[in-house]
Amino acid sequence: MPRHKFTKMNKGVLVAVAGVLAVATTAGVMATAGATESQHVKAPVPKLVVWSVFAPVSAAPWAQAVTYNTELVPVGSRVQVKEELRRDGGTRIELRVRDLVANRVYGAHVHTKPCGKLPADAGPHYQDQLDPTQPSVDPEYANPDNEVWLDLTANKNGSARSTAIVDWRFREGGARSVVLHEMATSTHEGHAGTAGARLACVNVPFI
């Protein structure tokens, strides 16, 4: 897993030295000197990477990532989110965490709004096809094909990685964060998509 950057403020308060790297290039044409025909080169796949450490909720107005439950997501634990736009029109999202509680399952989903001081500030799960009934607990809409589910299980060192691939792309401005939850995501009628309390949140400007 890539190294994550973090530092300390005065009095030992951890704050994120968060990074956001976006790559979105267009197809190029490359030609050698004296060549009679141009050679078309495929464009790199657009990607976005966010890395940060979880800060106390008091830092919510400016922090890249915040924790609402410091026992299950400690201040200073690390997070990375990668987004890759696939050439087939789909999207690949990867979530990595470090320094969480060992041997524990966490639910995780992409949400529609940025993180705030309150767990609910991140809004509902992002859905490709919107459920007309909210909150959405209908498995026809609340499922890993229509939403982005990134549940993971921390190993003995508190590290984990998960990946989701969907065959669609986010609407512009429609997805703004990834939220960690206290348990694995449910799939049954009336509870589909639920995963208990929101433990932490990381801002991600999905492309």
C-alpha positions in Angstrom: 0.0 0.0 0.0 1.4 3.5 -0.9 2.7 5.5 2.0 0.3 8.2 3.3 1.4 11.6 4.4 0.4 13.1 7.7 1.7 15.6 10.2 0.9 17.0 13.7 -0.3 20.3 14.7 0.5 22.0 18.0 -0.6 20.0 21.1 -0.5 16.8 19.2 -3.7 17.2 17.2 -3.4 15.1 14.0 -4.5 16.8 10.8 -4.5 15.5 7.3 -1.9 16.5 4.7 -4.4 15.3 2.2 -3.8 14.9 -1.5 -6.0 14.8 -4.5 -4.5 13.8 -7.8 -6.7 13.8 -10.9 -5.6 12.8 -14.4 -8.0 13.4 -17.3 -6.3 13.6 -20.7 -7.6 13.3 -24.2 -6.5 11.1 -27.1 -3.2 12.2 -28.6 -1.5 11.8 -32.0 2.2 10.9 -32.2 4.2 11.1 -35.3 7.9 10.5 -36.0 10.0 12.8 -38.2 9.6 12.1 -41.8 6.6 9.7 -41.2 3.9 9.8 -43.8 1.1 8.7 -41.5 0.3 9.6 -37.9 0.2 6.9 -35.3 -2.8 7.2 -32.9 -2.1 6.6 -29.3 -4.8 5.6 -26.8 -5.4 8.2 -24.1 -4.5 7.2 -20.5 -7.5 6.2 -18.5 -8.7 9.1 -16.3 -8.0 8.5 -12.7 -8.4 10.3 -9.4 -6.6 9.5 -6.1 -7.4 10.9 -2.6 -5.3 10.1 0.4 -5.6 11.4 3.9 -5.7 10.6 7.6 -8.9 10.8 9.7 -9.1 14.0 11.8 -11.3 14.7 14.8 -14.9 15.8 13.9 -14.1 19.3 15.1 -11.9 19.6 12.0 -14.9 18.9 9.7 -15.0 22.3 8.0 -11.6 21.9 6.4 -10.4 18.3 6.9 -10.3 15.9 4.0 -11.5 13.0 6.2 -13.1 13.0 9.7 -14.0 10.3 12.2 -17.2 10.3 14.2 -16.3 7.2 16.3 -12.7 7.4 17.4 -12.8 3.9 19.0 -13.6 2.2 15.7 -11.9 4.7 13.3 -9.1 6.2 15.4 -7.8 9.8 14.8 -4.8 9.4 12.6 -5.9 6.2 10.9 -5.3 6.4 7.1 -7.5 6.2 4.1 -7.0 6.2 0.3 -9.7 6.2 -2.4 -8.9 5.7 -6.1 -11.3 6.2 -9.0 -10.7 5.0 -12.5 -12.9 5.7 -15.5 -12.9 2.5 -17.6 -12.8 2.6 -21.4 -16.0 0.5 -21.5 -17.9 3.3 -19.8 -17.8 1.9 -16.3 -16.0 3.0 -13.2 -13.6 1.2 -10.8 -13.4 2.5 -7.2 -10.8 1.2 -4.7 -10.8 1.9 -1.0 -7.8 1.3 1.3 -7.5 1.9 5.0 -4.9 1.4 7.7 -4.7 1.5 11.5 -8.4 0.6 12.0 -9.6 -2.0 14.6 -8.0 -5.4 13.8 -10.1 -8.3 12.5 -13.3 -6.2 12.1 -15.8 -5.8 9.3 -16.7 -2.3 8.1 -19.4 -1.3 5.7 -18.5 1.4 3.1 -20.4 3.3 0.4 -20.1 6.3 -1.9 -22.4 9.1 -0.7 -23.9 12.1 -2.5 -22.7 15.0 -0.3 -19.4 16.1 1.4 -18.5 15.2 4.9 -19.7 17.5 7.7 -19.7 17.8 11.5 -22.7 15.4 11.6 -22.6 11.9 10.1 -25.9 12.6 8.2 -24.3 15.5 6.4 -22.9 13.2 3.7 -26.4 12.5 2.5 -27.7 9.2 1.1 -25.8 6.6 -1.0 -25.2 7.6 -4.6 -27.5 5.6 -6.9 -27.2 5.3 -10.7 -31.0 4.8 -10.9 -32.6 6.8 -8.1 -35.1 5.1 -5.9 -38.3 7.2 -5.8 -38.8 6.2 -2.2 -36.2 7.6 0.3 -34.5 6.4 2.4 -33.8 3.6 -0.1 -34.1 0.1 1.4 -35.5 -1.7 -1.6 -33.0 -4.2 -3.0 -34.1 -3.3 -6.5 -32.3 0.0 -6.0 -30.1 -0.6 -2.9 -27.7 -3.1 -4.4 -24.0 -3.2 -5.4 -24.8 -2.8 -9.1 -26.8 0.4 -8.6 -24.7 1.8 -5.8 -21.0 1.6 -4.9 -20.4 -0.8 -2.0 -16.9 -1.0 -0.6 -17.3 -3.2 2.5 -14.0 -4.5 3.9 -12.5 -6.5 6.7 -9.5 -5.2 8.6 -6.7 -7.7 9.0 -4.7 -8.3 12.2 -2.8 -5.0 11.5 -6.0 -3.0 11.0 -5.4 -2.7 7.2 -7.9 -3.5 4.5 -8.6 -3.0 0.8 -11.8 -3.3 -1.3 -12.7 -2.7 -4.9 -16.0 -2.1 -6.6 -16.6 -2.0 -10.4 -19.9 -0.7 -11.9 -20.9 -0.3 -15.5 -21.8 3.4 -15.2 -20.2 6.7 -14.3 -21.1 9.2 -11.7 -23.3 12.2 -12.6 -21.3 15.5 -12.5 -21.3 16.6 -8.9 -23.5 13.8 -7.8 -20.9 11.8 -5.7 -18.8 13.6 -3.1 -17.7 11.2 -0.3 -17.1 7.7 1.0 -18.5 6.8 4.4 -17.4 4.0 6.6 -20.1 2.2 8.6 -20.2 0.0 11.7 -21.2 -3.3 10.0 -21.4 -5.2 6.7 -24.1 -4.0 4.3 -27.5 -5.7 4.5 -29.1 -7.0 1.3 -32.6 -8.1 2.4 -35.9 -6.4 1.7 -36.6 -3.4 4.0 -33.0 -3.2 5.1 -31.1 -3.3 1.8 -28.1 -1.0 1.8 -28.1 -0.3 5.5 -24.9 -0.9 7.5 -25.4 0.6 10.9 -24.0 3.9 12.2 -21.7 6.1 10.2 -18.3 5.9 11.7 -16.2 8.2 9.4 -16.2 10.1 6.2 -13.7 11.1 3.5 -14.3 13.8 0.9 -13.8 12.6 -2.7 -14.5 14.9 -5.7 -15.4 12.0 -8.0 -15.0 12.8 -11.7 
